[in-house]
Amino acid sequence: MDKLKQDTRSRQQVNRVIWNNLNNRERNALQLLKKNRDIIIKPTDKGGATVIMDTTEYVKEAMRQLQNEEYYKKVEKDLTAEHEQ
C-alpha cells in the first residue's frame, strides 16, 4: 500500500510542473517591462492581443472618457457604500 501512495504522490508532483516557453533572457525582459511604471500593459478588448501604452497617455484617455457626461455623471456620494453590509 505504501508503494501505491508513493507512486500516486510522484504522479501528482509531475502534473504540477509548469512549462515555460520563454528563455531566461525573454523572462528577464518581461520582468523589466512589468516593473516599468512608465508603461501600462493591457490585453485588448478583442482579438487576444496585448497593448503597451505610455502611462501618462493611458490616464489621459481614461479621464477623457470619464468626463464624457453622455455616459458618466458625477455623484456627490459613494453609491456603492449603501449596498455593502
Secondary structure, DSSP 8 states (H G I E B T S, - for coil): -HHHHHHHHHHHHHHT-----S-HHHHHHHHHHHH-TTEEEEE-SSSS-EEEEEHHHHHHHHHHHHT-TTT----SS-TTGGG--
